[in-house]
Amino acid sequence: MPVNVSRLRWWFAAGAVSLVVVVAGFYIAGKLRAVRELRGLPDKLGVEIQQSTEGFSLSKSEGGRTLFTVRASKAISYKKGGKAELHDVDIVVYGRKENRADRIYGKHFEYDPQTSTALARGEVQIDLEAPADATKPADPGAQGGSPAILLKTAGLAFNHKTGQASTSQVIEFRIPQASGTAEGAAYDANQKVLTLEKNVNVTMTGDDPAHIIAGHGVILAEQRKAVFDRVRVEQKSRNIEAERVEVFLRDDNTVERVIASGSVSAEGTGASQASIRAPRAEFTMNASNRLRSAVLTGGVEAYTRGEQPVEASAQRMSFDFGANSTLRTIRAMENVRIRQAQASRGSSQQPVELAADVVNFKVSNGRTLTAAETEGRAQVAFLPQQDGPQKGATTIITADRFVASFAAQGTLSRIVGAPNARIVSSGAGQPDRTSTSREVIASFDRKGQLASILQEGNFEYREKTLNGERVAYAARASYAPQSETFTLSGAPRVAAEGLTVTANSIRYGQKSGELEATGNVKTSYSNLKPNASGGMLASGDPVHVTAQRVTADNMARTARYSGKARLWQGANIVQAPAIIFDHSKRSAIAEGDARNPVSTVFVQPDAKGKLVPVTIKGRRLVYEGSGNTVRFEGGVTIRAADVTTTAGVVTAYLANASREAGPSQIERIVAEKGVVVEDALRRAKGEKLVYTAPEGKFVLSGGPPEVIDRERGRLTGASLTFWRGNDRVLVEGGDSRAVITTRVSK
């Protein structure tokens, strides 16, 4: 989930810088002590003398230090009305060290003793902390020796009895950090309160200057506090607003803290828009007027738009800043939700939402988010994509603690959850899929797409199916979202609906049900019902298969086993290089070659009725499952205790009975294509052989058939019939039949 920390940084920085104008206001409030000193000025000027004085000058000292001086080019007092005037006035109030001074310049001042009011007719300029030796008003554009604060206004009225000063005119001011205006101002010298009536308008200096607008402002000198209403800060790429801003200063007039309240917001206006809102925000500053910390409370909401859209909310967020107001950490608390949305349809970016009690973020270089860590309850949700592998599906991960890391571009790189990790995936019309482990690691690619999920330690997976439950166990499991596939290792086991698979490694398709296992594969098919038609795999016993590799579809309904494959049910065994087994049909196809043939074992009764084994080998075995026939193809060899038969194709017919134990019993065998039968009495060959096991009877035909006897020659006919353990041969040809006794030497 990408978070652009630089957007947060400028919001706090701009908010702090914008309030430098308040510092100017405090200077005004503090420095207007000069006005208090001037309360007694009319008496000192001798307004009762009713005369004109050219080049007027007055100063006051105390303890050998000059407190203030008043100079005027002309002072006039009038009999009528008792008013007095000063022209070209220069008032200087000196600081304690006398190297800086506050200066007031005006062309025309008028004093009315009846109302105790001094009124500036025309423009007044006030230079606060100007050079002590300045002899004229400061040039606003000058550098170096210019005053720290410069103010201009007109129509300034001051009542020395009430201590009230006011003007309805525009006040202009300039400080090193800003310049601006306000319309109308009032100062209460007794309460030390300066009020900026309306239309406060400030322009900050710097590489990205801010334009600050406030509807109203009050500066309280005794409380070292300023309050502004309806504040708006406009910059090239952002706008900041608050209904109310309170600023608290230290004794040296540096900003200590700032409180903004009432719909506090910051809006980005660039291509990648960003916004943050909160009912209340509090900022603390260091002694150098740099941002130290910020706390937003009351329900914080933030978002970015563009290529990496992110939405975030929390009841409370705190921000810690280092040197040069460089953001170091962010702490979001109470109902924290951070959501990285999919940018647009077709985008590969994975929508992700983090919810937690507390999330702590680490920031590098003041702008790059490097890590995040949760406290308390937490979960990560991979939300449905408009397109892609997660379309329509939601995956929720929970753990006791999450730690996330981020790539250089701010996108999520990895999320680690531990311990007690749990994943639940759900989708419309699909059962929930649940997995648990000690730890879970989710990794993302450069585009922000979920690349893999690794679960370590006691992995367990469960999914409901139509006929039960599908489960998997392993030491670890890796999930690939693009293919929706698990890879299990560390004694893995998968089981579903009577099927169990174990191997060194198992790869399982969560959606498709496809399965691939390698290394010491063992599969067991249980919950089987006996097949009344009989057959090789007809009993209710479990069917087991071992191999080095298996690939299967639909959760091993049809599976191909390879590498020394061995399939058995009870005593029925098929061995081959490869075996294809269809669980639903209970059919099997085994494949081999001349060097590694298919091999299976049946039984038949001997002359005394005892069951003896019959081994059949060939290059291919086909068992349909629905009947009781097994077909062998390619270099087939049948070996019984006293008879060996070879042929190109062999079909074995099994006894029509379902057995709970023991190998299937041969009832009849049909062999074709180059049939050769050998026993201790004779050697016969033909194109077709029909063998009836209960009778031990061989009927050989085609070719024509023949029995070879070195002493008596060759016997042949339309068909030859002989019996196991008997030296008689029945020769049939045309209308004749003959029974011949033979002794055959091979």
SVG drawing of the C-alpha trace seen along z (x, -y; Angstrom):
<svg xmlns="http://www.w3.org/2000/svg" viewBox="-23 -81 47 172">
<polyline fill="none" stroke="black" stroke-width="0.4" points="0.0,0.0 2.0,-3.1 2.0,-6.2 3.5,-9.5 5.1,-10.9 6.3,-14.1 2.6,-15.2 2.2,-14.9 5.4,-16.7 4.5,-19.8 1.2,-20.0 2.6,-20.3 5.5,-22.5 3.3,-24.9 0.9,-25.1 3.7,-26.1 5.3,-28.6 2.0,-30.2 1.7,-31.3 4.9,-33.4 2.6,-36.4 1.3,-35.7 4.8,-36.3 4.7,-39.7 1.4,-40.3 3.0,-39.6 5.8,-42.0 3.2,-44.6 1.5,-43.8 4.7,-43.8 6.3,-46.7 3.3,-49.0 4.6,-49.7 5.9,-52.8 2.3,-54.0 2.0,-53.7 5.1,-55.9 3.5,-58.5 0.4,-58.8 1.9,-61.8 3.3,-63.3 0.7,-66.1 1.7,-67.6 5.4,-67.3 4.7,-69.0 3.0,-71.9 -0.2,-71.9 -1.5,-74.7 1.0,-77.2 -1.0,-77.8 1.9,-78.5 4.0,-77.1 7.3,-75.5 9.8,-74.8 12.2,-71.8 10.6,-70.3 12.6,-67.6 12.0,-65.7 13.6,-62.7 13.4,-60.8 16.2,-59.0 16.4,-56.8 19.5,-55.6 21.7,-57.0 19.8,-55.1 17.6,-56.8 14.1,-55.4 12.6,-57.2 12.9,-60.3 10.3,-62.4 11.3,-64.7 9.0,-66.8 9.7,-69.5 6.8,-71.5 4.5,-71.5 1.3,-73.5 -1.3,-74.0 -4.7,-75.8 -6.7,-77.9 -10.0,-76.8 -10.7,-73.3 -7.3,-72.9 -6.0,-70.6 -2.3,-70.1 -0.5,-69.0 2.8,-67.5 4.3,-67.5 7.0,-65.1 7.1,-63.1 9.9,-60.6 9.4,-58.6 12.1,-56.2 11.7,-53.7 15.1,-52.1 15.8,-48.5 17.7,-47.6 21.0,-47.3 20.3,-50.5 21.5,-48.8 18.0,-48.2 15.0,-50.4 11.3,-50.7 10.5,-53.7 7.2,-55.4 7.1,-57.9 4.2,-60.1 3.6,-63.2 0.8,-64.6 -0.3,-63.7 -3.2,-65.4 -4.1,-65.3 -7.5,-66.2 -7.3,-66.7 -11.1,-66.8 -11.3,-63.1 -7.7,-62.2 -7.3,-60.9 -4.2,-61.0 -5.0,-60.7 -2.6,-60.1 -3.7,-62.1 -2.4,-60.2 0.2,-57.4 2.0,-56.1 5.0,-53.7 6.2,-51.6 9.7,-50.0 10.0,-47.4 13.6,-46.4 15.2,-48.8 18.8,-49.9 19.3,-52.4 21.1,-54.9 18.4,-55.0 17.4,-58.6 14.5,-57.9 11.8,-55.3 13.0,-52.0 12.9,-51.1 10.7,-48.0 12.9,-46.6 16.2,-47.2 18.4,-44.4 20.8,-44.1 19.9,-47.0 16.2,-46.9 14.0,-46.4 12.7,-43.0 9.1,-44.1 7.8,-47.0 4.1,-48.2 2.2,-50.9 -1.3,-52.2 -3.4,-55.4 -6.1,-56.9 -4.5,-55.4 -6.3,-56.7 -5.1,-56.2 -6.9,-57.2 -4.3,-57.5 -6.9,-57.2 -8.5,-54.0 -5.4,-52.6 -7.4,-51.8 -5.7,-52.2 -7.6,-51.5 -7.8,-52.1 -10.3,-51.2 -7.7,-51.6 -5.6,-48.9 -2.5,-47.8 0.5,-46.8 3.3,-44.8 6.5,-43.1 8.8,-40.7 11.7,-38.7 9.4,-35.6 6.3,-37.3 4.4,-40.5 0.7,-41.2 -2.2,-43.4 -5.2,-43.4 -8.3,-45.6 -8.9,-47.4 -7.2,-46.8 -7.7,-47.5 -5.3,-47.4 -6.2,-47.4 -3.1,-48.6 -4.6,-47.7 -5.4,-44.1 -2.6,-44.0 -4.9,-42.5 -4.5,-43.3 -7.4,-42.5 -7.1,-42.3 -10.7,-42.9 -11.0,-41.3 -9.4,-40.3 -6.0,-39.3 -3.9,-38.6 -0.3,-37.3 2.2,-36.2 5.1,-34.1 8.6,-34.1 10.6,-31.0 10.9,-28.6 7.2,-27.7 5.6,-30.9 2.3,-30.5 -0.6,-32.9 -2.4,-33.0 -6.0,-34.4 -7.8,-34.7 -11.1,-36.3 -10.2,-37.6 -7.4,-37.5 -6.8,-38.3 -3.4,-38.5 -3.3,-38.3 0.1,-39.6 -0.3,-38.6 -1.2,-35.0 1.4,-35.0 -1.3,-33.6 -2.9,-34.4 -6.2,-33.2 -7.2,-33.3 -10.6,-32.4 -11.4,-31.0 -7.8,-30.4 -6.8,-29.4 -3.3,-28.8 -2.8,-28.6 0.3,-27.3 1.2,-26.3 0.4,-22.6 -1.8,-22.7 -4.5,-24.5 -4.8,-24.3 -7.9,-25.4 -9.1,-25.5 -12.0,-27.2 -9.8,-28.3 -6.0,-28.4 -4.4,-29.2 -0.7,-30.0 1.2,-29.9 4.6,-31.6 7.6,-31.4 9.1,-34.5 11.5,-35.0 8.5,-35.2 9.3,-31.8 6.3,-29.6 5.9,-26.9 2.8,-25.1 -0.1,-25.6 -3.6,-24.3 -5.9,-24.1 -9.5,-23.1 -12.8,-22.9 -12.6,-21.1 -8.8,-21.2 -7.8,-20.1 -5.0,-20.1 -5.7,-19.5 -3.2,-18.8 -3.9,-20.3 -1.2,-18.6 -1.6,-15.6 -1.4,-13.2 -3.9,-14.8 -3.6,-14.4 -5.9,-15.4 -5.9,-15.1 -8.7,-16.1 -9.2,-16.2 -11.4,-18.0 -8.3,-19.1 -4.5,-19.3 -1.8,-20.3 1.8,-21.2 4.8,-21.7 7.9,-23.7 11.5,-23.7 13.4,-26.8 14.3,-27.4 10.7,-27.6 10.9,-24.2 8.3,-21.6 9.0,-19.0 5.7,-17.0 2.1,-17.0 -1.0,-15.3 -4.3,-15.0 -7.3,-13.9 -11.1,-13.4 -11.2,-11.2 -8.4,-11.7 -9.0,-11.0 -6.4,-11.1 -6.2,-10.1 -4.1,-10.3 -5.3,-10.0 -3.5,-9.2 -1.3,-6.2 -1.2,-5.0 -4.5,-5.8 -4.4,-5.4 -7.1,-6.1 -6.3,-6.2 -8.3,-6.9 -7.7,-6.7 -9.1,-8.3 -5.7,-9.8 -2.4,-10.3 0.9,-11.6 4.0,-12.7 7.5,-13.1 10.0,-15.3 13.8,-15.4 16.4,-18.0 15.1,-20.6 11.5,-19.4 12.3,-16.1 9.5,-13.6 10.8,-10.5 7.8,-8.5 4.0,-8.4 1.8,-6.7 -1.8,-6.0 -4.1,-4.9 -7.7,-3.7 -9.6,-2.1 -6.8,-2.5 -7.6,-1.7 -5.2,-2.2 -6.4,-1.2 -4.4,-1.0 -7.0,-0.9 -6.7,0.4 -5.8,-2.6 -8.1,-1.7 -9.7,1.2 -7.0,3.3 -4.4,2.2 -2.4,5.0 -2.0,3.2 -3.5,5.3 -6.1,3.5 -5.0,3.9 -6.5,2.7 -4.7,2.7 -6.9,2.5 -5.3,2.3 -5.6,0.8 -2.2,-0.9 0.2,-1.3 3.7,-2.7 5.4,-4.0 9.1,-4.7 10.2,-7.4 13.6,-7.8 14.9,-11.2 11.7,-12.9 9.7,-11.6 10.2,-7.9 8.1,-5.4 10.4,-2.4 8.5,-0.3 5.3,0.1 4.4,2.2 1.1,2.9 0.1,3.2 -3.0,4.9 -5.6,6.4 -4.7,6.3 -5.6,7.7 -4.6,7.3 -7.3,7.7 -6.6,8.3 -9.7,6.9 -11.4,8.0 -9.8,6.7 -11.8,5.4 -9.7,7.7 -7.0,10.3 -6.6,13.4 -8.3,11.7 -11.4,10.7 -14.4,11.1 -12.4,12.7 -11.4,11.3 -8.5,12.6 -8.1,11.6 -4.9,12.2 -4.9,11.9 -1.9,12.2 -0.8,11.0 1.6,8.5 2.4,7.3 5.6,5.7 5.5,4.1 8.4,2.9 8.2,0.6 10.0,0.2 11.9,-3.0 8.8,-4.3 6.6,-4.0 4.7,-0.8 4.4,2.2 7.3,4.6 6.5,7.2 4.1,7.8 5.1,10.3 2.5,11.4 3.3,13.6 2.5,15.4 -0.9,17.1 -1.2,16.2 -4.6,17.0 -5.8,16.5 -9.4,16.7 -10.4,16.4 -14.0,16.0 -15.8,15.2 -19.4,15.1 -20.8,18.6 -17.6,20.2 -16.9,21.8 -14.5,20.1 -10.9,21.3 -8.9,21.1 -5.2,21.6 -3.2,21.2 0.5,21.1 3.0,19.7 4.0,16.9 2.8,15.4 4.9,13.4 3.1,11.5 5.5,10.2 4.6,7.6 6.2,6.8 7.4,3.4 3.9,2.6 2.3,3.2 0.8,6.5 0.7,9.4 3.4,11.8 3.4,14.5 2.2,15.5 4.5,17.8 3.2,19.5 5.9,20.9 5.4,23.3 2.6,25.9 0.7,24.9 -2.9,26.2 -5.5,25.6 -9.2,26.3 -11.9,25.9 -15.5,27.2 -16.4,29.3 -19.7,30.8 -19.0,34.1 -16.9,33.1 -13.8,31.1 -10.4,30.6 -7.4,30.3 -3.7,29.9 -0.8,30.0 2.9,29.1 5.8,27.4 5.5,24.5 3.4,23.4 3.9,20.9 0.9,19.4 1.1,17.9 -1.9,15.6 -1.5,15.4 -2.0,19.2 -3.9,19.6 -1.5,22.5 -0.1,23.7 3.3,25.4 3.7,27.4 7.0,28.7 8.1,30.3 6.2,33.5 3.2,32.2 -0.1,34.0 -3.3,33.3 -6.6,35.0 -10.1,34.7 -13.2,37.0 -11.3,40.2 -8.2,39.2 -4.8,38.7 -1.5,37.6 1.9,37.4 5.2,36.5 8.4,34.5 6.7,31.6 3.1,31.0 1.8,28.3 -2.0,27.8 -4.3,25.6 -6.7,24.0 -9.3,23.2 -8.7,25.9 -8.1,28.7 -5.0,29.8 -2.3,31.5 1.4,32.2 3.5,34.1 7.2,35.1 9.5,37.3 8.3,40.4 4.7,39.9 2.1,42.0 -1.6,41.8 -4.4,43.6 -8.0,43.8 -10.4,44.8 -14.2,44.8 -14.6,47.2 -17.7,49.4 -17.3,53.0 -18.1,53.5 -20.4,56.5 -19.3,57.0 -15.9,58.1 -12.6,57.1 -9.0,56.3 -9.9,53.3 -13.4,54.2 -13.2,54.7 -14.0,52.0 -10.3,52.0 -8.4,48.7 -6.4,48.3 -2.8,47.2 -0.4,45.8 3.3,44.9 5.6,43.2 8.2,40.5 5.8,38.1 2.1,37.6 0.1,35.1 -3.7,35.0 -6.7,33.1 -9.7,32.3 -8.0,33.3 -6.6,36.6 -9.8,37.9 -7.6,38.8 -3.9,39.0 -0.8,39.9 1.9,41.5 5.5,41.9 8.8,43.2 8.6,46.7 4.8,46.5 3.1,49.1 -0.7,49.5 -2.4,52.0 -5.6,52.9 -5.3,55.6 -3.2,58.3 -3.8,57.0 -0.7,55.2 0.3,53.3 3.8,52.0 5.0,49.9 7.1,46.9 3.8,45.0 0.2,45.6 -2.9,43.5 -5.6,44.1 -9.2,42.8 -10.6,42.7 -14.2,42.1 -14.3,45.0 -11.7,47.1 -9.9,47.7 -6.2,47.9 -3.8,47.6 -0.2,48.7 2.6,48.0 6.1,49.4 8.7,50.5 10.7,53.6 13.3,53.0 10.7,51.9 7.4,53.6 4.1,53.4 3.7,56.2 0.8,57.5 -0.1,60.7 -3.4,62.7 -4.1,66.2 -5.6,69.4 -6.3,72.9 -3.8,75.7 -4.7,79.3 -5.4,79.7 -7.6,76.6 -4.9,74.5 -4.6,70.9 -1.2,70.2 0.1,66.9 0.0,65.9 2.3,63.0 1.5,61.0 4.0,58.5 3.7,56.3 4.4,52.8 0.8,51.6 -2.1,52.5 -5.7,51.3 -8.3,51.9 -11.7,50.3 -12.9,50.6 -16.6,51.2 -16.0,54.8 -13.8,57.8 -11.4,57.7 -7.7,56.6 -6.0,56.0 -2.3,56.3 -0.5,55.1 3.1,55.2 5.4,58.2 3.1,59.8 4.4,62.6 2.3,64.8 4.1,66.9 2.4,69.5 4.1,72.2 4.6,74.7 3.5,72.7 4.9,69.6 2.9,67.9 4.0,65.0 1.8,63.0 1.3,59.6 -2.1,58.9 -3.6,60.6 -7.1,60.2 -7.5,61.6 -11.1,62.3 -11.4,62.3 -13.8,64.2 -17.1,62.5 -17.0,61.9 -16.1,59.1 -13.4,60.0 -12.5,58.3 -9.0,59.6 -6.6,61.6 -5.6,61.1 -8.1,61.4 -8.6,64.9 -8.2,65.6 -11.2,67.2 -10.1,67.1 -7.3,65.7 -7.5,64.8 -4.0,64.3 -3.5,63.1 -0.7,62.3 2.3,64.6 1.2,66.8 3.8,69.2 2.9,71.6 5.6,73.6 5.4,76.1 7.4,79.1 5.6,81.4 5.4,79.4 6.0,76.1 3.1,74.8 2.4,71.7 -0.4,70.1 -2.2,66.8 -4.9,67.2 -5.1,68.9 -8.1,69.3 -7.2,70.5 -9.7,71.6 -8.2,71.5 -10.6,73.8 -10.0,76.6 -6.4,75.8 -7.4,76.0 -5.5,74.4 -7.2,74.0 -4.7,72.8 -5.8,71.7 -4.7,69.7 -1.4,69.8 -2.1,72.7 -1.3,73.8 1.3,76.4 2.9,78.4 6.6,79.2 8.0,82.6 11.7,83.3 11.2,87.0 7.9,87.3 7.9,84.1 5.3,81.4 1.6,81.6 -0.8,79.2 -4.4,78.8 -7.2,76.3 -7.0,76.1 -5.0,77.8 -6.3,78.4 -4.2,79.4 -4.3,79.3 -2.0,78.0 0.0,80.9 -1.2,83.4 0.6,84.8 -2.5,85.3 -3.1,83.1 -6.4,82.9 -5.9,82.1 -8.9,80.9 -8.9,80.4 -11.8,80.7 -13.9,83.7 -11.2,85.6 -10.2,85.6 -7.3,87.3 -5.8,87.5 -2.0,87.9 0.4,88.4 3.6,86.4 6.9,85.9 8.5,82.7 12.1,81.6 12.8,77.9"/>
</svg>
